[in-house]
């Protein structure tokens, strides 16, 4: 799309929407004050304009709409308070709003204030009532336990008194009455009044409480404790606490004061108690009546609070959307510059070229709806600033684009590797993961996400689940390619099948006793698709598959690296950079293909001809002894001459990359600053593209030639060494594919077949369970993650470093659809 819109270079690239980012323009919008709010609201609904902050030098408190943002923040605080209260009450805000949609912000502010005041008052009254109720419950327990103690003490005292009387009545001594009277007189003179305190103390503090009382009064107290069976709600904290009822007898005011201070320190609640049995019964009935009354009041308060929270919950989503929207609008308005006349707001921002008509329509609609006398003015500004990068993606392509963006956002309108990543990334993964049984398992797991995507997209998922759900289409393509490569490898959980016909090989006789020593003979045509199943299980299986997969890895790697270099040509052609075409693209293609392109050609020729030539020997002695005779390693006529020419081209391409480009850049810089090179004024779009075409060092007043030369030297060395290391890096395709195949074979043979051989049902069931766990845990989870990361590395390092700058920045338009709860609330 970007190529077709560009005048000169439009025909150089494939017309794909994702191949280059959308053409962008810097726009200025002059908005009358009276329609500013509505205009920004419509632009937020459109979501195609990224505003620039024209007040970056001002603090948030110095901006025009600081008061409105403060008001929105206060409303957001109230909504957060409502949400916390609903969460405590076990209510979930309703998604569907039952109220009208045209609610005013000022009315909402008033309504939220009234609701908050009412809810705070209800909560305060409820807490007071609950505290009183808890105190009454404790008082009830104290009355029960202390009255039991007094009753038992009185009973024991009465029994003791009767026993003493019976003893005195049985005595016949003449002195007894006299002594008895004297004793009674003495006891009456020694009698003293004891005071007592009762209440509840936390059970965990009861031992320390008793110890401190004993030490403070020097043992002049009598303490009795009784455990409360069930935990009680503490009036102060509102939490359930295990407590003991205590009863303390003391003598004197000093002891009483000490005991009161100790009770206060230990959080021991005190309650009054009367020794009179009649008053005790009266107090118990009063407490029960009070508890019943409080219970009724609390239930009525909770019902009223629940109804209020339900009313709030029905409208919560609508209110929160409105507050988020208002806050976003005023944040954006604060980024706008106030005109000197203070009648207009001036906005600047980036927008795609295709969105011009939509933005202008939104401005006209806002002016009409706001009854503004003057419409907003939209005009395009000419700038040298690099625009943001914007790709229009959908739910399928967005995950692949995220893989590329994780490395770096594309520079404005440079070639986007995301287009090719849609195919190459799953395919390289499948080369390492090739097993059509494992591929089917991945496919089934992904289809669950895809069929339930509407339900899951509206839910909050865990981190790993959310990441997997976001990449469901990537995993889908990976699974399909894994089934394809698994059919080529002919592996179903490491078991081969004759799916496309009979094997081309057979035993020499019916007993097959020499199959593993002498080998098989070819009796039919070549197996039509993939690896012949007869290779599996033979002694030559590993050497054969090693050779096949290693050579295939080199072919795939060289092909992808060539694609990367070709994309650098499209970048240079699109931006009109002839220096990069002649002194970067051409020598890089020559160097890579003179060495590893030639190796790929030798691999294909060897496969086609069935030659026994040693490719290691050919490549090593191509450098060490290029003029020596090849002997048995000749694959085609004139091979020695071709190798000499290719080696010479590879040697020439290194200085070709290194030397001319710095001198040409220096010459261009001097001509530009002498005024010998003038450019006509072009459109905004072309000016952006010409700006991105300039070399990084060419934008400075003084070009540091030494820096440019060193930069080019580093780039040349990196490419030359990288051509070798990157090709070797693609051998990870062979290594991981081999590891996956061998692990699968080990689990099948050493677990499943071994368990089957015992002819025991229990051992077989245990073996099947172990096999399933090992397959899922190791092959379907760990191996999937391993192959994914290796495919990611091959794209980021080996492929994208050939052409991808990745130093751009994303287009983040002002959009209500992108606003989230966490950002604003």
Secondary structure, 3 states (H helix, E strand, C coil): CHHHHCCCCHHHCCCCCCCCCCCEEEEEEEEEHHHHHHHHHHHHHHCCEEECCCCCCCCHHHCCCHHHHHHHHHHHHHHHHHHHHHHHHCCCCCCCCCCCCCCCHHHHHHHHHHHHHHHHHHHHHHHHHHHHHHHHHHHHHHHHHHHHHHHHHHHHHHHHHHHHHHHHHCCCCCCHHHHHHHHHHHHHHHCCCCEEEEEEEEHHHHHHHHHHHHHHCCCCCEEEEEECCCCEECCCCCCEECEEEEEEEECCHHHHHHHHHHHHHCCCEEECCCCCHHHHHHHHHHHHHHHHHHHHHHHHHHHHHHHHHHHHHHHHHHHHHHHHHHHHHHHHHCCCEECCCCCEEEEEEEEEHHHHHHHHHHHHHHHHHCCCCCCCEEEEECCCCCCCECCCCCCCHHHHHHHHHCCCCCCCCCCCCHHHHHHHHHHHHHHHHCCHHHHHHHHHHHHHHHHCHHHHHCCCCCHHHHHHHHCHHHHHHHHHHHHHHHHHHCCECCECCCCCCCCCEECCCCCCCCCCCCCCEECCCCCCCCCCHHHCCCCCHHHHHHHHHHHHHHHHHHHHHHHHHHHHHHHHHHCCCHHHHHHHHHHHHHHHHHHHHHHHHHHHHHHHHCCCCCHHHHHHHHHHCCCCCCHHHCCCCCHHHHHHHHHHHHHHHHHHHHHHHHHHHHHHHHHHHHCCCCCCCCCHHHHHHHHHHCCHHHHCCCCCHHHHHHHHHHHHHHHHHHHHHHHHHCCHHHHHHHHHHHHHHHHHHHHHHHHHCCCCHHHHHHHHHHHHHHHHHHHHHHHHHHHHHHHHHHHHHHHHHHCCCCCCCECCCCCHHHCCHHHHC
